[in-house]
């Protein structure tokens, strides 16, 4: 009886123990640690992990130098002293009623960053005019002409279907006319667009032509 009562005393919980809830397990608090709120962008230099200070946040990256004027897409670079080229530009400005195409005379300083972007020089453009559609997309000669046509309203945009003709055949015809354009149509000593200043609104180098500087920058 004594042994049975002793066993009951050892294994039977007291009334207070029965009423007490089971303790919840949790990690002990770590001195010096605080958690950033979800909206916090970064910790301050006073924050700690396991009692050791965090390194200060890295300095913000330097701001890129502001670019005054960006190079523009869909730009035609052409021989500005050629009468045939000038007639073609006037025709394009007339039919491009949505003003998708812009122009620049090869002889202007504003043409230089476009030439560097495409890896061509002025002699190349004198042989075949250049159309910069956008970053990494530029065309010369007959392909450039037909790509420009694709941005024109109907029915002129139909001309772009001639791209199915092999480029060597198209360029052979283009080069034949280009080599003889001065003899057939004449040329000037300076950009002919200055004789039609009402067209300058569509030229990215208009400020330069009018004495206000040039447009040099990057896409």
Backbone bond lengths (Angstrom), bond angles and torsions (degrees), N, CA, C in turn:
res aa  C-N    CA-C-N  psi(-1)  N-CA   C-N-CA  omega(-1)  CA-C   N-CA-C  phi
1 X - - - 1.454 - - 1.510 111.21 -
2 X 1.290 114.91 -41.67 1.463 117.35 179.28 1.522 110.49 -66.35
3 X 1.347 115.17 -41.52 1.467 118.84 -179.58 1.523 110.59 -65.42
4 X 1.357 117.61 -39.49 1.460 121.19 179.38 1.512 110.41 -66.06
5 X 1.301 117.85 -40.63 1.467 120.21 178.69 1.494 112.46 -67.56
6 X 1.338 115.90 -35.79 1.460 118.95 178.06 1.510 111.25 -66.21
7 X 1.312 115.90 -40.55 1.481 119.12 177.73 1.501 111.38 -62.82
8 X 1.338 116.49 -39.62 1.466 119.51 178.87 1.511 110.73 -65.34
9 X 1.294 117.19 -37.64 1.472 119.45 178.66 1.521 111.49 -65.68
10 X 1.340 116.69 -35.43 1.461 119.27 -178.15 1.525 112.12 -74.49
11 X 1.301 120.86 -32.88 1.471 122.87 -171.56 1.514 114.68 -107.95
12 X 1.308 118.65 -13.57 1.457 120.44 -178.84 1.519 109.03 -89.73
13 X 1.372 119.37 121.10 1.474 120.29 179.38 1.489 111.54 -68.59
14 X 1.275 115.79 147.74 1.455 120.62 177.10 1.513 109.29 -70.98
15 X 1.327 114.31 168.23 1.471 119.57 179.33 1.512 110.83 -64.00
16 X 1.336 116.87 -37.19 1.473 119.98 -179.72 1.518 110.63 -67.06
17 X 1.362 114.19 -37.04 1.469 117.18 -179.98 1.514 111.41 -69.54
18 X 1.363 116.00 -35.04 1.465 118.40 178.53 1.511 111.57 -66.49
19 X 1.343 115.72 -35.27 1.467 118.42 -179.52 1.520 112.89 -76.38
20 X 1.327 118.31 -22.56 1.478 120.50 -175.80 1.524 110.14 -73.51
21 X 1.308 119.88 134.00 1.481 122.37 178.20 1.511 109.78 -71.96
22 X 1.345 114.13 159.25 1.461 119.33 176.43 1.532 108.97 -68.65
23 X 1.301 117.89 137.02 1.484 119.04 -179.65 1.517 110.78 -70.59
24 X 1.334 117.90 144.61 1.468 123.82 176.30 1.520 109.66 -87.09
25 X 1.315 114.43 135.07 1.457 119.23 178.99 1.514 109.67 -80.14
26 X 1.267 119.30 137.01 1.463 123.21 177.77 1.506 108.16 -152.69
27 X 1.364 114.40 156.40 1.453 119.07 177.46 1.503 109.53 -74.96
28 X 1.292 117.88 141.62 1.473 119.25 178.88 1.515 110.27 -66.15
29 X 1.320 118.06 143.89 1.476 120.12 179.86 1.515 111.00 -62.65
30 X 1.318 114.86 143.28 1.462 121.57 179.59 1.517 108.38 -103.08
31 X 1.266 116.55 123.54 1.456 120.54 -176.49 1.521 110.52 -66.11
32 X 1.333 116.64 134.22 1.453 120.92 174.61 1.512 114.68 87.89
33 X 1.319 120.61 1.05 1.461 122.55 -177.20 1.513 109.14 -103.79
34 X 1.316 117.22 136.32 1.458 121.63 170.38 1.525 107.78 -139.94
35 X 1.306 116.82 149.29 1.454 122.73 -175.50 1.520 109.53 -100.22
36 X 1.299 114.45 139.96 1.464 118.69 178.41 1.510 109.42 -73.03
37 X 1.307 115.83 144.15 1.452 120.20 174.12 1.518 109.54 -70.61
38 X 1.338 118.41 159.61 1.476 119.52 -179.55 1.505 114.09 -56.06
39 X 1.329 116.25 -28.37 1.456 118.69 -178.27 1.515 112.85 -86.11
40 X 1.342 116.43 -5.44 1.460 119.01 -177.71 1.509 109.96 -72.80
41 X 1.309 118.10 132.09 1.466 121.79 -176.73 1.511 111.47 -84.33
42 X 1.348 118.02 -31.55 1.448 120.59 -175.84 1.524 109.00 -161.98
43 X 1.342 117.48 160.35 1.446 122.16 175.99 1.521 109.96 -82.55
44 X 1.310 115.44 152.65 1.456 119.12 173.76 1.516 109.28 -84.47
45 X 1.298 117.10 168.71 1.453 121.34 -179.46 1.518 112.93 -66.74
46 X 1.366 118.82 -13.66 1.449 121.74 -178.77 1.522 112.54 -88.09
47 X 1.358 117.25 -10.79 1.455 119.96 179.59 1.512 109.94 -65.38
48 X 1.349 115.53 151.85 1.452 120.25 -177.74 1.512 109.73 -134.27
49 X 1.307 115.09 156.16 1.454 122.67 169.26 1.507 106.51 -127.26
50 X 1.358 116.27 121.01 1.460 121.49 -177.50 1.533 111.47 52.16
51 X 1.324 115.14 40.03 1.443 119.96 173.10 1.513 115.41 82.90
52 X 1.357 119.33 -2.33 1.458 121.21 -179.11 1.525 109.44 -107.77
53 X 1.329 119.69 138.24 1.476 121.17 -177.19 1.527 111.58 -68.90
54 X 1.352 115.21 141.94 1.453 120.52 174.65 1.524 110.10 -75.53
55 X 1.327 118.00 150.27 1.471 119.09 175.72 1.520 109.89 -66.23
56 X 1.316 117.70 151.07 1.470 120.02 179.18 1.524 110.47 -63.56
57 X 1.339 118.18 151.11 1.467 120.78 -179.83 1.522 110.87 -62.79
58 X 1.334 117.40 148.53 1.474 119.63 179.69 1.516 110.75 -64.86
59 X 1.305 117.40 150.23 1.464 119.63 179.16 1.523 110.28 -65.88
60 X 1.325 117.85 148.84 1.473 119.94 179.14 1.516 110.44 -63.15
61 X 1.355 116.94 148.38 1.470 119.16 179.31 1.522 110.63 -63.79
62 X 1.316 116.36 147.73 1.469 118.39 179.67 1.520 110.82 -63.22
63 X 1.284 115.76 141.79 1.460 120.96 179.01 1.524 109.65 -70.45
64 X 1.343 113.64 137.82 1.462 118.55 178.62 1.524 109.33 -66.42
65 X 1.294 114.23 146.59 1.459 118.56 178.53 1.521 109.72 -61.05
66 X 1.288 115.76 136.15 1.456 119.23 -179.26 1.523 110.65 -64.29
67 X 1.316 114.86 139.80 1.467 121.21 -179.04 1.520 108.20 -100.78
68 X 1.306 118.09 119.30 1.462 119.42 -173.17 1.515 113.26 -65.20
69 X 1.286 117.43 -42.98 1.459 120.64 -177.46 1.515 108.56 -146.74
70 X 1.315 117.93 129.79 1.443 121.54 -178.78 1.514 110.77 -86.14
71 X 1.336 114.61 147.22 1.449 118.51 170.75 1.522 108.33 -62.34
72 X 1.283 115.87 145.75 1.448 120.10 -173.33 1.526 111.06 -107.97
73 X 1.328 117.48 150.86 1.466 119.99 176.62 1.523 111.23 -81.79
74 X 1.317 115.13 166.01 1.474 123.84 176.73 1.531 111.19 56.40
75 X 1.325 114.81 56.62 1.462 121.34 -179.31 1.525 109.59 -114.62
76 X 1.310 115.67 131.79 1.463 122.77 175.42 1.524 108.47 -97.03
77 X 1.328 116.62 121.35 1.467 122.00 172.94 1.521 106.94 -103.17
78 X 1.333 117.00 118.77 1.467 119.90 -173.48 1.521 110.55 -137.71
79 X 1.313 114.25 166.43 1.465 122.11 179.56 1.527 108.80 -72.10
80 X 1.332 115.45 105.28 1.465 119.48 -173.23 1.512 115.35 -74.07
81 X 1.338 118.69 -10.53 1.470 120.26 -179.37 1.528 111.62 -99.66
82 X 1.334 117.45 -0.47 1.464 121.85 -177.43 1.527 110.02 -90.46
83 X 1.327 116.49 126.01 1.469 120.48 179.88 1.520 111.77 -64.72
84 X 1.326 117.94 -39.85 1.463 120.18 179.26 1.524 110.66 -63.77
85 X 1.329 116.57 -44.11 1.462 120.39 178.93 1.528 110.89 -62.36
86 X 1.319 116.23 -40.43 1.460 120.12 -179.34 1.524 111.01 -65.05
87 X 1.314 116.89 -39.22 1.464 119.47 176.70 1.529 111.16 -62.97
88 X 1.315 115.26 -40.39 1.457 118.27 178.04 1.519 112.28 -63.41
89 X 1.324 116.43 -39.69 1.460 120.18 178.58 1.525 110.97 -65.48
90 X 1.314 117.40 -42.09 1.462 120.35 178.44 1.520 110.81 -61.40
91 X 1.327 116.10 -39.15 1.471 119.43 178.77 1.527 110.27 -66.33
92 X 1.323 117.58 -42.65 1.457 120.38 179.25 1.526 111.65 -61.82
93 X 1.317 116.93 -43.64 1.465 120.40 179.54 1.522 110.70 -61.90
94 X 1.314 116.58 -35.26 1.465 120.93 -179.38 1.515 111.92 -68.80
95 X 1.331 117.63 -44.13 1.470 120.10 -174.28 1.534 112.25 -88.18
96 X 1.328 118.02 -19.29 1.466 121.15 -179.61 1.527 108.87 -83.23
97 X 1.310 116.40 73.95 1.464 120.29 -172.43 1.519 112.68 -70.71
98 X 1.332 118.04 -19.45 1.466 120.68 177.60 1.531 112.30 -92.44
99 X 1.320 116.09 2.58 1.465 123.28 174.33 1.533 112.24 53.96
100 X 1.308 116.10 48.76 1.458 120.66 178.66 1.530 112.34 -81.90
101 X 1.329 116.80 -27.48 1.462 121.58 -174.67 1.520 109.83 -101.31
102 X 1.335 115.85 138.14 1.467 121.94 174.79 1.523 108.67 -119.26
103 X 1.321 116.01 164.45 1.457 120.42 -171.12 1.522 110.75 -133.05
104 X 1.336 113.76 157.75 1.457 120.71 177.02 1.520 108.27 -154.07
105 X 1.323 116.48 132.76 1.460 120.71 177.43 1.528 109.99 -73.71
106 X 1.297 115.89 135.93 1.457 121.05 178.85 1.519 111.42 -58.19
107 X 1.329 117.41 -33.67 1.457 121.78 -174.87 1.534 113.22 -76.12
108 X 1.323 119.48 -5.64 1.461 121.43 -177.97 1.524 110.84 -89.24
109 X 1.327 116.18 156.75 1.457 121.37 177.01 1.529 111.24 -68.12
110 X 1.323 116.75 -27.01 1.465 120.36 -179.91 1.515 112.32 -63.02
111 X 1.335 117.24 -19.03 1.465 120.49 -179.93 1.524 112.16 -77.70
112 X 1.325 117.73 -19.33 1.467 121.17 -172.02 1.526 114.00 -59.02
113 X 1.350 120.24 -49.23 1.473 117.85 -179.13 1.522 112.98 -64.15
114 X 1.312 117.98 -29.52 1.466 121.00 176.71 1.530 110.43 -67.98
115 X 1.326 115.98 -40.52 1.463 119.46 178.56 1.529 110.28 -65.26
116 X 1.341 116.83 -42.06 1.464 119.81 178.25 1.524 111.12 -63.76
117 X 1.313 115.89 -39.99 1.453 120.39 179.59 1.526 111.45 -59.11
118 X 1.319 116.69 -38.83 1.469 121.76 -176.67 1.521 112.63 -92.16
119 X 1.336 117.74 -8.60 1.455 120.26 179.75 1.518 113.80 70.86
120 X 1.322 116.83 33.60 1.461 121.28 178.20 1.520 108.66 -122.48
121 X 1.340 116.37 164.32 1.461 120.52 175.99 1.521 109.58 -116.48
122 X 1.307 115.19 179.08 1.467 119.63 -175.51 1.521 112.39 -64.56
123 X 1.324 116.61 -34.98 1.462 118.94 179.14 1.521 111.27 -62.54
124 X 1.329 116.79 -35.79 1.464 120.00 177.54 1.523 110.78 -62.28
125 X 1.343 116.53 -42.84 1.466 120.42 -177.14 1.523 110.55 -73.39
126 X 1.336 117.76 -28.63 1.466 119.30 175.09 1.531 111.30 -64.44
127 X 1.324 115.73 -28.86 1.471 119.22 177.47 1.523 111.66 -82.21
128 X 1.332 115.35 -42.69 1.464 121.02 -178.69 1.522 108.96 -142.21
129 X 1.327 116.74 124.69 1.461 119.09 -177.23 1.528 109.88 -66.69
130 X 1.324 115.56 161.69 1.463 122.65 -170.00 1.523 110.12 -117.91
131 X 1.333 115.33 136.94 1.467 121.23 174.64 1.512 108.77 -124.53
132 X 1.347 116.42 115.18 1.466 121.91 177.98 1.517 107.47 -95.99
133 X 1.323 115.64 107.15 1.462 120.49 -179.16 1.521 111.60 -78.49
134 X 1.318 116.14 -32.17 1.455 121.40 -179.53 1.520 108.66 173.14
135 X 1.341 117.46 -175.56 1.459 120.04 179.33 1.529 111.41 -58.77
136 X 1.316 116.18 122.79 1.458 120.82 178.58 1.507 114.90 80.11
137 X 1.315 118.67 4.93 1.464 121.40 -179.22 1.523 109.37 -133.17
138 X 1.318 117.03 105.14 1.456 120.69 176.22 1.526 108.06 -143.01
139 X 1.336 114.61 156.32 1.461 120.68 -173.81 1.522 109.12 -140.88
140 X 1.336 115.06 156.09 1.457 121.19 179.99 1.523 109.78 -129.64
141 X 1.340 114.83 158.84 1.457 120.87 172.29 1.511 114.42 62.42
142 X 1.332 115.67 -137.76 1.462 120.58 -175.15 1.529 111.56 -65.12
143 X 1.331 117.07 -34.82 1.467 119.15 178.31 1.520 110.60 -64.37
144 X 1.330 117.05 -40.02 1.461 120.71 177.11 1.527 110.77 -60.78
145 X 1.331 116.76 -43.52 1.463 120.56 -179.03 1.527 111.32 -61.84
146 X 1.325 117.08 -42.22 1.461 120.40 -178.09 1.526 111.84 -74.96
147 X 1.339 116.96 -30.94 1.461 119.41 174.31 1.528 110.89 -66.61
148 X 1.317 116.71 -39.29 1.471 120.43 175.36 1.521 109.68 -60.82
149 X 1.332 117.03 -43.15 1.464 121.10 -179.53 1.526 111.67 -59.30
150 X 1.319 117.36 -31.13 1.470 120.18 -178.18 1.526 112.25 -65.21
151 X 1.338 118.11 -18.98 1.464 122.12 178.91 1.527 112.57 -93.65
152 X 1.296 117.02 -3.35 1.462 120.44 -179.23 1.518 109.84 -84.66
153 X 1.325 117.38 156.81 1.466 119.23 177.72 1.526 110.95 -70.11
154 X 1.319 115.10 162.31 1.464 120.93 175.28 1.536 109.03 -63.49
155 X 1.327 118.38 140.79 1.458 130.62 9.81 1.529 114.28 -93.34
156 X 1.353 117.56 -0.58 1.465 120.07 -174.48 1.528 111.44 -66.86
157 X 1.331 116.82 -28.31 1.454 119.71 179.99 1.531 112.57 -64.08
158 X 1.337 116.35 -19.81 1.466 120.34 179.57 1.528 110.75 -63.32
159 X 1.327 116.80 -24.90 1.464 119.73 179.93 1.529 111.85 -59.27
160 X 1.324 116.90 -26.52 1.460 119.52 -179.11 1.528 112.39 -64.80
161 X 1.337 117.42 -16.55 1.465 120.01 177.64 1.525 111.83 -66.11
162 X 1.345 116.84 -16.41 1.464 120.44 177.81 1.527 112.09 -70.13
163 X 1.325 116.52 -4.68 1.459 119.61 175.38 1.530 112.31 -62.88
164 X 1.334 116.59 -17.51 1.470 119.34 178.49 1.526 111.52 -70.43
165 X 1.333 116.98 -18.89 1.467 120.18 176.24 1.528 107.75 -71.48
166 X 1.320 118.27 136.08 1.471 120.09 -179.33 1.520 111.99 -54.89
167 X 1.328 116.02 136.49 1.460 121.62 -176.55 1.532 112.84 -57.78
168 X 1.333 120.85 -40.48 1.472 119.05 179.72 1.526 112.72 -58.47
169 X 1.313 116.99 -37.10 1.474 120.09 178.98 1.523 110.40 -70.32
170 X 1.326 117.00 -44.40 1.468 120.03 179.33 1.521 110.94 -63.27
171 X 1.320 116.82 -43.98 1.460 120.61 -177.37 1.531 112.26 -69.55
172 X 1.329 117.00 -27.66 1.463 119.40 177.38 1.525 110.36 -63.44
173 X 1.327 116.43 -42.00 1.471 120.71 177.69 1.529 110.15 -69.21
174 X 1.327 116.49 -43.10 1.464 121.03 179.28 1.523 110.47 -59.83
175 X 1.319 117.56 -48.36 1.465 121.62 -177.20 1.522 111.93 -64.58
176 X 1.320 116.66 -34.52 1.470 119.95 179.93 1.526 110.21 -61.94
177 X 1.343 116.42 -44.05 1.463 120.42 179.94 1.527 110.08 -72.81
178 X 1.329 117.33 -40.75 1.465 120.85 -175.80 1.523 111.80 -62.37
179 X 1.310 117.84 -36.71 1.463 121.03 -178.68 1.524 112.06 -69.85
180 X 1.288 117.73 -21.87 1.467 122.22 -175.17 1.526 112.98 -111.89
181 X 1.315 117.89 5.66 1.463 120.55 -172.42 1.523 112.66 -64.87
182 X 1.336 118.71 -36.38 1.455 120.14 179.25 1.523 110.60 -66.85
183 X 1.315 116.70 -41.54 1.463 120.36 179.79 1.521 111.40 -67.07
184 X 1.298 117.30 -38.71 1.459 120.82 -176.12 1.531 112.89 -82.16
185 X 1.344 117.25 -37.66 1.472 119.62 -171.18 1.528 113.45 -119.41
186 X 1.331 118.06 -14.02 1.466 121.17 177.32 1.524 112.67 88.59
187 X 1.345 115.52 171.99 1.459 122.37 179.71 1.514 109.73 -149.18
188 X 1.331 115.86 166.95 1.457 122.81 179.06 1.529 109.02 -119.41
189 X 1.319 115.61 172.03 1.458 120.70 178.34 1.523 112.46 -84.69
190 X 1.332 117.86 -21.94 1.454 122.13 178.37 1.518 108.93 -136.67
191 X 1.325 115.07 170.33 1.464 120.21 -174.19 1.530 111.03 -57.24
192 X 1.312 115.52 126.24 1.464 121.17 -173.80 1.518 112.34 -69.08
193 X 1.330 117.62 -20.76 1.459 119.14 -176.40 1.518 111.44 -61.55
194 X 1.333 117.82 -21.47 1.456 120.11 178.28 1.523 111.45 -65.05
195 X 1.328 116.39 -18.53 1.471 119.85 175.98 1.526 111.10 -81.36
196 X 1.328 117.35 -14.49 1.462 122.57 177.75 1.524 108.69 -128.92
197 X 1.312 116.48 68.35 1.457 120.97 -171.52 1.523 113.12 -64.38
198 X 1.319 117.21 -16.55 1.463 118.62 177.33 1.530 111.84 -67.71
199 X 1.338 116.08 -15.36 1.465 120.42 178.53 1.531 112.09 -84.32
200 X 1.321 117.33 -13.81 1.465 120.97 -171.68 1.525 113.33 -62.71
201 X 1.307 117.83 -20.19 1.456 120.26 -179.76 1.526 111.63 -60.29
202 X 1.319 116.84 -24.51 1.466 121.20 -178.89 1.536 112.16 -96.01
203 X 1.324 117.51 6.22 1.463 121.57 -177.05 1.520 110.08 -104.85
204 X 1.333 116.08 130.99 1.461 119.44 179.34 1.523 111.31 -74.54
205 X 1.329 117.79 -15.35 1.467 120.92 179.75 1.527 111.99 -103.92
206 X 1.315 116.90 21.68 1.469 120.05 -176.29 1.529 111.79 -62.60
207 X 1.373 116.71 -38.49 1.467 118.87 -179.69 1.521 110.91 -63.39
208 X 1.327 115.47 -38.77 1.455 119.34 178.35 1.523 111.05 -64.59
209 X 1.320 115.70 -43.03 1.467 119.50 -179.50 1.517 111.85 -64.68
210 X 1.325 114.79 -33.22 1.464 119.05 -178.98 1.528 111.89 -90.49
211 X 1.344 115.94 5.44 1.454 119.84 175.09 1.501 114.68 89.50
212 X 1.377 117.61 18.93 1.457 119.72 -176.79 1.508 114.08 -108.93
213 X 1.308 119.09 14.87 1.457 120.48 178.83 1.510 110.74 108.77
214 X 1.329 115.27 -169.83 1.439 119.18 -178.80 1.531 111.00 -131.25
215 X 1.326 115.42 171.45 1.459 122.55 -179.97 1.519 109.38 -106.61
216 X 1.333 116.65 95.46 1.450 118.71 177.60 1.514 109.47 -121.05
217 X 1.310 116.78 127.35 1.444 120.21 175.72 1.511 109.04 -176.73
218 X 1.370 116.48 -154.60 1.445 120.24 -174.60 1.504 110.28 -137.04
219 X 1.355 115.22 160.62 1.466 120.06 177.27 1.515 108.98 -63.48
